[in-house]
Amino acid sequence: MSRSNQRRRTRKDLLQAAARLMKAGRTPTLEEIAEEALVSRATAYRYFPGLDALLLEASLDVAVPGPDEIFAGDMSGGLADRLLRVDGALHAMIAANETALRAMLAHSLQRGAHEGDVPARQNRRTPSIEAALAPLRDRLDPHATAMLAHAVALIVGIEAVVVFKDVLQLDDDQAREVRAWAIRALSTAALE
């Protein structure tokens, strides 16, 4: 396992440990989370500046719907339809957690600027995007599939919400319309 993969795995282990402890109905300490994740307290501090940042992201980690929740075994519809289902599920989660997601984004931007070797974020959207693409994997060019997955990831997260609301000053309905248009256009381009 490469060092980069190991760092991502350690970060994910810390988030999962915190989520497990929180699901048990308690507010764990950083030391308890580190112990649960089988890492040292110092290692936990390398990945998160403090308990609040770790608990915030762990709670959001639990809130992000996964492919099983989004599709529940139903992969019907065309490519754009499946990607729109991913967008809809992520949109609902973002709307319910926007303030916390913005705080997490601010933290990751600050941390990324100072500590380039520590992963700043988990990649929570790609598994659902990949699941939406799965029925067409054998028909799509691998490069086009990768480009589509990356392009959709740009428009279905909190970062895009910041652009839609703060930069473009669009309301929620306008932002959803733009995302749907972009998803359809990207899907059509990938299928060509």
DATA-V696713 format. One record per residue. N is the residue number from 1. RES is the residue in one letter. SS is DSSP state (H for helix, E for strand, L for the rest). PSI is psi in whole degrees, 0 to 359 (* if undefined). Layout:
N/RES/SS/PSI
N/RES/SS/PSI
This chain:
1/M/L/131
2/S/L/162
3/R/H/321
4/S/H/316
5/N/H/322
6/Q/H/319
7/R/H/318
8/R/H/319
9/R/H/317
10/T/H/316
11/R/H/315
12/K/H/320
13/D/H/319
14/L/H/316
15/L/H/317
16/Q/H/322
17/A/H/315
18/A/H/317
19/A/H/318
20/R/H/314
21/L/H/322
22/M/H/323
23/K/H/336
24/A/L/2
25/G/L/22
26/R/L/164
27/T/L/101
28/P/L/159
29/T/L/165
30/L/H/323
31/E/H/318
32/E/H/321
33/I/H/315
34/A/H/316
35/E/H/316
36/E/H/325
37/A/H/357
38/L/L/41
39/V/L/167
40/S/L/162
41/R/H/320
42/A/H/321
43/T/H/317
44/A/H/320
45/Y/H/335
46/R/H/331
47/Y/H/333
48/F/L/134
49/P/L/344
50/G/L/175
51/L/H/318
52/D/H/316
53/A/H/319
54/L/H/314
55/L/H/322
56/L/H/309
57/E/H/324
58/A/H/320
59/S/H/325
60/L/H/325
61/D/H/319
62/V/H/328
63/A/H/337
64/V/L/122
65/P/L/140
66/G/L/175
67/P/H/321
68/D/H/322
69/E/H/319
70/I/H/315
71/F/H/335
72/A/L/43
73/G/L/358
74/D/L/99
75/M/L/26
76/S/L/167
77/G/L/167
78/G/L/178
79/L/H/309
80/A/H/321
81/D/H/317
82/R/H/319
83/L/H/326
84/L/H/329
85/R/H/320
86/V/H/312
87/D/H/315
88/G/H/317
89/A/H/316
90/L/H/323
91/H/H/315
92/A/H/318
93/M/H/318
94/I/H/317
95/A/H/323
96/A/H/342
97/N/H/25
98/E/H/315
99/T/H/314
100/A/H/321
101/L/H/321
102/R/H/321
103/A/H/318
104/M/H/318
105/L/H/316
106/A/H/317
107/H/H/314
108/S/H/326
109/L/H/317
110/Q/H/315
111/R/H/319
112/G/H/328
113/A/H/336
114/H/H/335
115/E/L/76
116/G/L/339
117/D/L/349
118/V/L/125
119/P/L/129
120/A/L/336
121/R/L/157
122/Q/L/152
123/N/L/95
124/R/L/341
125/R/L/331
126/T/H/320
127/P/H/322
128/S/H/322
129/I/H/315
130/E/H/321
131/A/H/320
132/A/H/329
133/L/H/338
134/A/H/317
135/P/L/342
136/L/L/5
137/R/L/319
138/D/L/346
139/R/L/340
140/L/L/146
141/D/L/133
142/P/H/322
143/H/H/316
144/A/H/322
145/T/H/314
146/A/H/317
147/M/H/318
148/L/H/314
149/A/H/316
150/H/H/318
151/A/H/318
152/V/H/322
153/A/H/332
154/L/H/334
155/I/H/2
156/V/L/28
157/G/L/184
158/I/H/328
159/E/H/318
160/A/H/324
161/V/H/318
162/V/H/317
163/V/H/312
164/F/H/311
165/K/H/311
166/D/H/318
167/V/H/306
168/L/L/345
169/Q/L/45
170/L/L/148
171/D/L/176
172/D/H/315
173/D/H/319
174/Q/H/318
175/A/H/318
176/R/H/322
177/E/H/317
178/V/H/315
179/R/H/317
180/A/H/317
181/W/H/315
182/A/H/317
183/I/H/317
184/R/H/316
185/A/H/316
186/L/H/320
187/S/H/314
188/T/H/316
189/A/H/319
190/A/H/323
191/L/H/337
192/E/L/*
